Amino acid sequence: MSYKRPESILVLVVTRAGEVLMMERTRPHGFWQSVTGSLRWGESAVAAAARELAEETGLRNVQPADLHKAVRFPIVPPWRARYAPQVRFNHEHWFLLILPARRMIRLNRSEHRQYRWMPAAQALKRASSWTNRKIIRDWMSQRPRSPH
């Protein structure tokens, strides 16, 4: 058996207007997230981010910015069997992709039921994982505000 690598990526996809792409997983129902995925053995985080973007959204020939930030979190018991017996934590690398405007998304239907472009505050409320909420909060706090 080949164990899953305990390292992943999270890519926050946003528009210049401040909309955030959120996708609902097929399972569990109601679990909303940004682009995420595990690194394959021998794969860099940068390569995994580009691959997962293409697989989950159909966005190709785009290169998300490496935020040079990572978080460590415990792997929940239902998923631990996928990892080597001594593995208890995952290391998640963060990326940001800023698009000029909304793009049509081609979902991988085996992973996601639907997607929505939503204002950042709504995405923050909808995000199911604490790491996803944290990256959205961090982006919101660093994003330049347009004068009104």
C-alpha positions in Angstrom: 0.0 0.0 0.0 1.2 3.5 -0.9 0.5 6.0 1.8 -0.7 9.5 1.1 1.9 12.3 1.6 1.0 14.4 4.6 1.5 17.7 2.7 -1.1 19.7 0.7 -1.8 23.0 -0.9 -4.6 25.5 -0.6 -5.2 28.0 -3.4 -7.4 31.0 -2.8 -8.8 32.1 -6.2 -10.0 35.7 -6.2 -11.0 38.4 -8.7 -9.6 41.9 -8.7 -13.1 43.0 -7.7 -12.8 41.0 -4.5 -14.9 37.9 -5.3 -13.7 34.6 -4.0 -14.2 31.2 -5.7 -15.8 28.7 -3.4 -16.7 25.1 -4.2 -19.0 22.6 -2.4 -17.5 19.1 -2.1 -19.5 16.1 -3.1 -18.9 14.7 0.4 -19.5 15.7 3.0 -22.6 17.7 1.8 -22.4 21.3 2.7 -18.5 21.4 2.9 -17.3 24.6 1.1 -13.7 25.2 0.2 -11.2 26.8 -2.1 -8.9 24.7 -4.3 -7.1 22.1 -2.2 -5.2 18.9 -2.7 -2.4 16.7 -1.6 1.1 16.7 -3.0 2.1 13.6 -4.8 5.4 12.0 -3.7 8.2 13.9 -5.5 6.0 16.8 -6.4 6.7 20.4 -5.4 4.0 22.6 -3.7 4.1 24.9 -6.7 3.5 22.1 -9.2 0.7 20.7 -7.0 -1.0 24.1 -6.9 -1.0 24.4 -10.7 -2.1 20.7 -11.1 -5.0 21.0 -8.6 -6.2 24.3 -10.2 -6.4 22.5 -13.5 -8.0 19.4 -12.1 -10.6 21.1 -9.9 -11.5 24.2 -11.9 -10.3 23.7 -15.5 -8.0 26.8 -15.0 -4.9 26.1 -17.0 -1.8 28.2 -17.9 -2.1 30.2 -14.7 0.5 30.3 -12.0 -0.7 31.1 -8.5 1.5 33.2 -6.2 3.3 31.2 -3.5 2.4 33.1 -0.3 5.4 31.4 1.5 3.1 30.5 4.3 2.1 27.1 5.6 0.0 25.8 8.4 0.1 22.5 10.3 -3.0 20.8 11.4 -4.0 17.4 12.8 -5.4 14.9 10.4 -8.9 14.0 11.5 -9.3 10.3 12.6 -11.6 9.3 9.7 -8.8 10.1 7.2 -5.8 8.8 9.1 -5.8 5.4 7.5 -4.7 7.0 4.2 -1.4 8.0 5.9 1.5 6.0 7.4 0.6 4.8 10.9 2.9 7.4 12.7 1.5 10.4 10.7 -0.8 12.6 12.7 -0.3 16.1 11.1 -0.6 17.6 7.6 1.5 20.6 6.3 -0.6 22.9 4.1 1.1 25.4 1.7 -0.8 28.5 0.7 -1.2 30.1 -2.7 -3.1 33.0 -4.2 -4.5 33.4 -7.7 -5.8 36.8 -8.7 -7.9 36.8 -11.9 -8.9 40.0 -13.7 -12.6 38.9 -13.6 -14.8 35.8 -12.9 -14.0 32.9 -15.1 -16.2 30.0 -16.1 -15.2 27.0 -13.9 -15.2 23.4 -15.1 -15.7 21.4 -11.9 -14.4 17.9 -11.4 -17.8 16.3 -10.6 -16.2 13.5 -8.6 -15.0 16.1 -6.1 -17.3 19.1 -6.2 -21.1 19.6 -6.6 -21.2 23.3 -7.4 -19.2 26.5 -7.3 -20.0 30.1 -6.6 -18.2 33.4 -6.9 -19.0 35.3 -3.8 -18.0 38.5 -1.9 -15.1 37.8 0.5 -17.2 38.3 3.6 -19.7 35.7 2.4 -16.9 33.3 1.4 -15.4 33.7 4.9 -18.7 32.6 6.4 -19.2 29.8 4.0 -15.7 28.3 4.3 -15.8 25.0 6.2 -12.2 24.7 7.4 -10.3 27.0 9.7 -7.4 27.1 7.3 -9.6 28.3 4.5 -11.2 31.0 6.8 -7.7 32.1 7.8 -6.4 32.5 4.3 -9.5 34.5 3.3 -9.1 36.7 6.5 -5.4 37.3 5.7 -6.2 38.2 2.1 -9.0 40.6 3.2 -6.7 42.4 5.7 -3.9 42.9 3.1 -6.0 43.7 0.1 -5.9 47.4 -1.0 -9.2 49.1 -0.6 -10.6 51.2 -3.4 -11.6 54.7 -2.6 -15.3 55.4 -2.6 
